[in-house]
Amino acid sequence: MKAVLVLFVVAMILASCQTKTRVTPADLAAAKFAVTKALDAHWSAVKTKDTDAVMALLTDDALSCGSDPNEFWSKTDILNNIRQVFADTLLKTDITIDKREIRISKDGNSAIALEQMFLKPFSTKLQVRNIYHLVKVKDI
């Protein structure tokens, strides 16, 4: 029984001493460009009121949070809200981003982006901030 325990301990030590795989440094400039391109595609779709293009940028488990504590929207809720907003023919959706910050993970596979703007159709005194979590799903 002691021999089995000793062999088990030796096997664990050998297994833990294996070399670690190195993460290949990512091209952070290219990753930042890809994030900028995705965010620009989002706002282009909003400006043209293209519901399908907006929704194509979201994952199935997307979450959108509003300013009200009860505003936690799933992808289905987001779709319903966008359809309702885009149906308003008088609504101008030409929004100018005042500030955009992008932080890329070291491996280049995810990013956090923040955009700050005034949503002039809704408020000219209170700025809105959108925070995005982007994950690379294809090697583009």
N, C-alpha and C positions, 0 to 999 in steps of 0.2 A: 504494500500500500504506500510505503514511504517512497519507493522508487517511482511510482506513478505520479505522486505529488511533486517530486523533484523534477521529473521530466516535464510536467505541466509548467512549472515555474521557469525552467530553462527555455521552453518553447515560447512562453510569454515574453521573456526578456529578448530573445532573438527576434520575435515579431515586432517588438517596439523599437528595435534598433535599426529598422530598415530606413533607407534614405527617403526623405520626403520629396514629393514631386514639387517642382518649382512652377510658379505661375509665370507665364510669359508676360512681360510688360506689354500693356496695350498701347495703341496709338491714341492717346487721349485727345489730341486735336481732331482726329477723324471721328472719334466717338462724340465729341462736343458738337461737331458739324452735323452728325446724324441726329442728335437730339434737337438741335436748332431746326433742322429740316422737318422733323416730326411735329414740333410745336407750330412752325409756320404752316404746315399742312392743315393742322387743326383749325387755326384762325382763318385760313383761306376757305375751308369748308364752312365755317360759321358765317363768314361774310357772304358766301353765295347761298347760304341756307341749305346746304347739302347734308341732310340728315344721315344718309348712308355713309358718307365719307367721315363724318364725325364719329359715328358708332363703330366704324371699322378700326379706329385707333384705340378702342377700349377692349380690355380683356373681359371675359365672361364674369369674372368676380370683381369688376370695377366698383368703386365706391366713391360717391361724390357727397360732400358735406356742405351744407349751407350755413348761414349765420344763425339760424334758429336751432335750438337744441333738438328739435324733432326732425330736422332735415338731414337724414341719412338715406341716400338714394342708391339703389341697386342699378344695374345696367338697364333693366326694364323700366325702372322709375325715370332714369335719365332719358331714355328714349321717349317716354310719354311727355316729359317736360319739354324736351327739345321740339317735338312735334307741335306742341301747343305754342311755344314761343315763335317758332318759324312760321306758323300759320298766320301770324299777325303781319299783314302786308305793309303796315305803316312803320313797323319797327326797323330801325336802322341798326345793322349789326357790324358796321365798320368801326372796329375797336382798335385803338392804338395802344400798344404795350409801352408803358413808361420805363419799366425796368425789368430786366430778365437776368437771373443768376442761374448758372448750371454747375452742378458738382458731379463729376464722373467718378465712379468707383475705380480703384487701382487696376482691377482686371478688365475694365472697360465694358462690363456686361450689364451694368445698371447705372442709373443716374437719378438725382433729385434735381428738379428745376422749379424755380419760383418766378412767377410773373406778377407784376403790379401794374394796375391800370385803373382808369375811371370808366365805369360802364355808363356812358353819358345818357343812354335811354332811361336809366334807372336812377342815377345819382351823379351829381357833379361835385359833391362835397366829400363823399366818403369813397376812398380808394378800395378796390377789391384786389385781393391776392389769391392767385391760384397756385397750388403746390402740386406737382406731379411726381410720381414715381414711375420711371421708365425702365423697362427691362428688355434687353436684347433678345429677340426670339429667332432671328435669322442672321446668318453671317453676311450682312450686306455691306 
